[in-house]
Amino acid sequence: MLFSTILLLTILGLTSSAITGPLSTDFQTWLKSNGYGSYDFVRSDYGTKGSYGGFTTKFPKSTKTPVIFLHGNSDSALKTSSMATGWDNSITYFTSKGYTQAELYATSWQDNSAAKASTRTHNCKDLTRLRKFFEAVLAYTGAAKVSVISHSMGVTLGRKVVNGGTITASDGNCDLGDSIRDKIDVFVGIAGANYGLCSCAGTIGLFAATCNKKNGFWPGDSCGSHTSAYCGLSAIPCNGVSTYSNLLDSMNNSNLKDGSYVFSMWSKADDLIGNSDIVWGRPTSLIPLSDGKIIYDSFSHMQSKENTAPDQYKLVVSKAV
């Protein structure tokens, strides 16, 4: 088993560089003709790496439930740097299992500069644009449902896109519209900060926009003996009541699933989340009402996306861990 896993990852590493976009000419034409031209889903600033998906002469239709891949903070749709590795490995694996470009979709959001990571929030511009991308893929493919595979900040962005509703953000207030949960077949969240990040606790949360208490990754207040230093331990927030950011709180307490099937994946060795994924006594990457979870012992934050394509595929296809 270990040898076969290593062999698979080696093959993925050798072949993933062949994955190129952008969105197919057919999809681009359709987008312009159907009112989506202004959203720049193509992301030509990344050349052939800014987006992926669409019908071609070789693949004129989709026969499988389309999959939308949603990357995290400072990443991109396809690999644009050694740090922004995109979804190349996953697309390579899904393609090896019979999926085509007509059934796999991704677009880059914001840019891949790690220096700007602390400035990014769940704002109106990004969420509205991603919501329109979901709607466009559904309409273009004619599919009754899509599946979503998300990583890091893409998890919480994706959940809000699916949940819909209002947003209070630094770039204004907006409404994404009604929930589209009924149009999501499988939602996979990899290394998402659904209950915030302990790195946002304490004074850092006062200065980093991404940590804010409205639409950021604020993990909960501290008080008395419950100081920010205990955020990653088996502890509870003040008075046993969660005070994490408004956006996360509204999604987590909706008591509604983010799709027909929801799965969570994370690593205990995640170098970005830290603390074995624990935030105030619970795994922050565990999406509420998940149908199952996969926990890794040694993957880094990016490896939890890059090295898990077989598991991502299994969850989407078999709908079981």
C-alpha positions, 0 to 999 in steps of 0.5 A, spaced: 500 500 500 505 504 501 509 503 495 503 504 491 501 510 494 508 513 493 508 511 486 501 514 485 504 521 487 510 520 483 506 519 477 501 525 479 508 529 480 510 528 473 504 529 469 500 534 473 505 540 469 501 538 463 494 541 466 493 547 462 487 552 462 484 557 461 476 556 460 475 553 453 473 557 448 466 554 448 465 556 455 468 563 454 463 564 448 457 562 452 459 566 458 459 573 454 453 571 451 449 570 458 451 576 462 457 573 465 463 576 461 464 582 466 466 577 472 473 575 469 472 567 470 478 566 465 483 570 469 488 571 463 493 574 467 495 567 469 496 565 462 493 558 461 493 557 469 488 562 471 482 557 470 480 550 467 473 547 464 468 547 459 466 543 453 471 542 447 470 539 440 473 533 443 468 533 449 462 536 447 458 535 453 458 532 460 456 526 462 458 526 470 456 531 475 461 536 474 466 538 480 468 545 482 475 546 485 475 552 490 482 554 492 485 557 498 488 564 500 494 566 496 493 559 491 490 559 484 486 555 480 492 551 477 499 551 479 502 558 478 508 557 483 511 553 488 507 556 493 501 556 489 500 549 486 493 549 484 488 543 483 493 540 478 494 533 482 486 533 483 485 534 476 490 529 473 487 524 478 480 525 476 482 525 468 485 518 469 479 516 472 474 518 466 473 525 468 474 530 462 475 538 461 467 538 460 466 536 467 472 539 471 471 547 473 476 552 477 477 559 477 482 563 481 480 568 486 484 574 488 492 573 487 497 568 489 501 573 493 502 570 500 504 577 502 497 579 502 494 573 505 492 577 512 488 582 508 483 577 505 476 576 508 470 573 505 468 579 502 462 581 497 466 582 491 469 575 491 463 571 494 459 574 489 464 573 483 464 565 486 457 565 487 456 567 479 461 562 477 457 556 481 451 559 477 454 559 471 457 552 471 450 549 473 447 553 467 452 552 462 453 544 463 445 543 464 447 539 470 442 538 476 447 538 481 455 540 482 460 537 487 465 542 490 472 540 492 475 546 496 481 547 500 483 552 506 479 559 505 476 556 499 472 551 504 469 557 508 468 561 501 465 555 498 460 554 504 458 561 504 457 561 496 452 555 497 449 558 503 447 564 500 444 570 504 447 577 506 454 579 508 457 585 512 464 586 509 469 592 509 467 593 501 460 593 503 453 589 504 451 585 499 446 579 498 448 572 495 441 570 494 437 564 496 441 558 498 443 553 493 444 547 497 439 543 493 444 544 487 450 541 491 451 533 490 457 532 494 461 538 498 468 536 500 472 541 505 479 540 506 483 544 511 478 549 512 478 554 518 470 553 520 471 555 527 476 560 526 484 560 527 488 560 533 493 564 530 488 570 529 486 570 537 489 575 541 492 582 539 494 579 532 486 579 531 486 586 532 491 588 526 490 582 521 484 584 516 483 576 515 482 575 523 476 580 523 470 578 527 465 580 522 467 576 516 474 573 518 477 567 522 476 570 529 476 564 533 473 566 539 474 571 545 478 570 551 477 571 558 480 570 565 484 563 565 481 562 558 487 566 554 488 566 547 494 561 549 489 556 550 485 556 544 489 550 541 488 546 547 482 542 550 478 548 552 472 552 551 471 559 549 468 564 555 462 561 559 462 556 554 459 560 548 462 561 542 464 568 540 467 567 533 466 571 527 459 573 525 459 569 518 462 563 521 457 563 526 451 564 522 453 558 517 455 553 523 449 554 526 444 554 521 443 546 522 443 545 514 448 541 510 452 544 505 450 539 500 446 532 499 453 529 502 458 533 506 465 531 508 471 534 512 478 532 511 484 535 515 491 533 517 494 533 525 500 536 522 497 542 518 503 547 519 498 553 518 492 551 522 497 548 528 495 545 534 493 538 531 487 542 528 484 544 534 480 551 536 477 551 543 476 544 544 474 542 537 477 541 530 476 547 526 476 543 519 470 539 521 464 542 517 458 541 521 453 535 519 459 532 516 457 525 513 464 523 514 471 525 515 478 523 513 484 525 518 491 525 516 497 524 521 503 528 517 501 532 511 502 539 511 497 544 509 498 544 502 499 537 502 492 536 505 490 538 498 496 536 493 497 529 496 489 527 497 486 526 490 484 519 491 481 520 497 477 526 494 475 522 488 472 517 492 468 521 496 465 525 490 464 518 487 462 513 492 459 518 497 462 515 503 469 515 507 
